[in-house]
Amino acid sequence: MSGILMMVIAIVVLGGAYLLYGRYLQNKWGIDPKAKTPAYELEDRVDYVPADTNVVFGHQFASIAGAGPINGPIQAAIFGWLPVLLWIPMVFMMAVTFTALGMTITKLSGALFTTGLDMGNTLQLIFAILLLILGVLVAIQGVKKLFEKQKA
């Protein structure tokens, strides 16, 4: 399969999924396209600054698929094109994850993490404990790797 054909197929699949799956999620989750975002409702020119739609799209696209143009060809050179093409569904999963996260934060209190989400003391304690556990696990793995290198 030629590179141009793969690109055309990817554009058609991604464009179709954006239009069809996006509308499905909009209807399923009851998203109001005309609703004001926290950037407009809580505008303070510090933490909440309205941005142009294209700028927001650029940030979201870069965080979801930003490494693709670099990572994709490297993986294709090593593993072939099939694993690279199988990565495309990850874009959909990340888009749904980011949308759900943004909607959840907005519906909870309209606050973003930059100003502190009012989650209540219990939820904040749970997050703190989870972060501590993850930090300990990372430290244990780092120490384990150090000792493995010393033995070799």
WOPEDA-V845101 format. One record per pair of residues at least 4 apart in sequence whose ideal C-beta (glycine too) atoms are under 7 Angstrom apart, sorted by the first residue. I is the first residue (numbers start at 1). GAP is how many residues later the second one is. D is the distance in Angstrom with one decimal. If there is no record, write none. Layout:
{{I & GAP & D} {I & GAP & D}}
//
This chain:
{{1 & 4 & 5.4} {1 & 5 & 5.7} {3 & 4 & 6.3} {4 & 4 & 6.4} {5 & 4 & 6.3} {6 & 4 & 6.2} {6 & 75 & 6.8} {6 & 79 & 6.8} {7 & 4 & 6.3} {8 & 4 & 6.4} {9 & 4 & 6.2} {10 & 4 & 5.9} {10 & 78 & 6.4} {11 & 4 & 5.8} {12 & 4 & 6.0} {13 & 4 & 6.1} {13 & 75 & 6.8} {14 & 4 & 6.2} {15 & 4 & 6.5} {16 & 4 & 5.8} {17 & 4 & 4.7} {17 & 75 & 6.1} {18 & 4 & 5.3} {19 & 4 & 6.6} {20 & 4 & 6.4} {21 & 4 & 6.4} {21 & 71 & 6.7} {22 & 4 & 6.2} {23 & 4 & 6.4} {24 & 4 & 6.0} {25 & 4 & 5.7} {25 & 71 & 6.8} {25 & 74 & 6.7} {26 & 5 & 4.5} {29 & 74 & 6.5} {36 & 4 & 4.4} {36 & 5 & 5.1} {38 & 4 & 5.1} {38 & 10 & 6.0} {38 & 68 & 6.0} {38 & 72 & 4.9} {38 & 74 & 6.2} {39 & 4 & 6.4} {39 & 9 & 5.0} {39 & 10 & 6.3} {39 & 11 & 4.6} {39 & 12 & 6.9} {40 & 10 & 5.5} {41 & 69 & 6.2} {42 & 6 & 4.5} {42 & 68 & 6.3} {43 & 5 & 5.0} {43 & 6 & 6.9} {43 & 7 & 6.4} {44 & 4 & 5.2} {45 & 4 & 5.9} {47 & 65 & 7.0} {47 & 67 & 4.8} {47 & 68 & 5.0} {51 & 4 & 4.5} {51 & 5 & 5.2} {53 & 4 & 6.2} {54 & 4 & 6.3} {55 & 4 & 6.6} {56 & 4 & 6.4} {57 & 4 & 5.9} {58 & 4 & 6.1} {59 & 4 & 6.4} {60 & 4 & 6.2} {60 & 38 & 6.5} {61 & 4 & 5.8} {62 & 4 & 4.0} {64 & 27 & 5.9} {64 & 30 & 4.6} {64 & 31 & 6.3} {65 & 26 & 5.7} {67 & 4 & 4.6} {68 & 4 & 5.1} {70 & 4 & 7.0} {71 & 4 & 6.0} {72 & 4 & 6.1} {72 & 12 & 5.1} {73 & 4 & 6.3} {74 & 4 & 6.7} {75 & 4 & 5.6} {75 & 8 & 6.2} {75 & 9 & 5.3} {76 & 4 & 6.5} {76 & 5 & 5.1} {76 & 8 & 4.7} {79 & 4 & 4.6} {81 & 4 & 5.9} {82 & 4 & 6.4} {89 & 4 & 6.4} {90 & 4 & 6.1} {91 & 4 & 6.3} {92 & 4 & 6.4} {93 & 4 & 6.2} {94 & 4 & 6.2} {95 & 4 & 6.3} {96 & 4 & 6.1} {97 & 4 & 6.2} {98 & 4 & 6.2} {99 & 4 & 6.3} {100 & 4 & 6.2} {101 & 4 & 6.4} {102 & 4 & 6.2} {103 & 4 & 6.0} {104 & 4 & 6.2} {105 & 7 & 6.2} {105 & 12 & 6.4} {106 & 4 & 5.9} {108 & 9 & 6.6} {109 & 8 & 6.6} {109 & 9 & 4.8} {111 & 4 & 5.6} {111 & 5 & 6.6} {111 & 6 & 5.1} {111 & 7 & 6.1} {113 & 4 & 5.9} {119 & 4 & 3.9} {119 & 5 & 5.4} {120 & 4 & 6.8} {121 & 4 & 6.2} {122 & 4 & 6.5} {123 & 4 & 6.5} {124 & 4 & 6.3} {125 & 4 & 6.3} {126 & 4 & 6.4} {127 & 4 & 6.3} {128 & 4 & 6.4} {129 & 4 & 6.4} {130 & 4 & 6.3} {131 & 4 & 6.2} {132 & 4 & 6.4} {133 & 4 & 6.4} {134 & 4 & 6.4} {135 & 4 & 6.3} {136 & 4 & 6.3} {137 & 4 & 6.5} {138 & 4 & 6.4} {139 & 4 & 6.4} {140 & 4 & 6.2} {141 & 4 & 6.4} {142 & 4 & 6.6} {143 & 4 & 6.5} {144 & 4 & 6.4} {145 & 4 & 6.5} {146 & 4 & 6.5} {147 & 4 & 6.5} {148 & 4 & 6.7}}
//
